[in-house]
Amino acid sequence: MKINFNNNIHFNAYKLDFKPKVVKRDDTTGEYEPEEVSMVEIDLKNKRDLEALDKLEEEWHDANLKYVFTPYNKLNYTKWIVDGAKEAAKKTKNCGIEKKFFAVTAQEENFGNLDHEKILSLCNMHIFSDGNAELFLIQSKSKLPGERNPLYKRCGSALCDGLKHYYKNITVFPVEQEKKFYEANGFHPCETGNDEMIWKSEE
């Protein structure tokens, strides 16, 4: 993880203060109950963080995990997000756009060694010089093929909750199949009339 929002630099994985909630299946009852998880920012200068993303890409790709928003859309953005993180790690100038990568994880400690097996969702954010943010790509660990009741649900929404805690305005350009997901998470179509959607803080 990289830096927190108080400008304190950390040289290993950093857990953000906000704790989003997913729902987790109780192995005894089979019922789903809310559970707090951790939100972290990927440190692009941390070799261990990048290695964890490599393992994540291999695991999620090999499992043929479905795209987070809908079972009808087979897109998997994991590789695009991981490749974006590697490319951003090589650049010293951001040309007015800072790229940040966040994850929601069931990991509770030792964030200097990010455990790819505990990551539940991952995203790529573009932060502009005026402070506005664009949610560029998001991917969550969905159920495996043939799996009826995954251990965790609401992983993508939990990551959105965390992002909304730290940014006042978030835009996104979803494809048609994704729009219901964003609407459910408080995003609304922009007045421009194109495919852009936005979430704005009420504060």
Phi, psi and omega in degrees: 000165192248261185236151176272185185268015172251013177066024174267123186276136176237141183255020170215188183302138183236124178271129178283159186292325184289135180245101178288169181239134169252185168241136184240140180283130174281121184294337181277310185266338184080358180277155178260134180232146178299143178213132177287140177231184183253149174242132184229155172254129180290130177270110184290348178260002182260113183301323182292324176296316181293325177294322178296322178293322177301315180294322179298315180300315181297316182292312183290325179290315182295330180280354183054043182296141182282157179299143192301326195276327187204140179291349182272349181252116186269007179296142175231114186269004185303311183297318181297320180292314181296317177297322178297322178294318179296319180293318179295328180293336182275342187268142177259342178241143183251358176055038177085355178236119177263129180262126179236149182232124183238156177218151168255133185221149174278357178294140185246345182202177178054053183286353172292342175237085184294124182268109183297333183289342181262354179290132183254332177201158188213143178214163178241122180247144171251120181251121185268165185297337178274003178093350178287155185232145174240126173279103189281307179217146175219142179217140176235162177283104182269186181286152178286156177305128180086353180275122185273322185231089180297158181296320182239145169229169177068028183289318178292319179295324178298321178292320176300319178302317180294317179298321180292339177287331186254342181235141184276328178228127178229126176251159178207151178241080185281153168283169188304319184292343184267347191297323179297323177299312182292322177299319179294338180256021170090009177272148181228151177300142177281160181288350182293339178086356177268198185277005182289138174235155185219147169242133179235137176293144178278352181284000000 
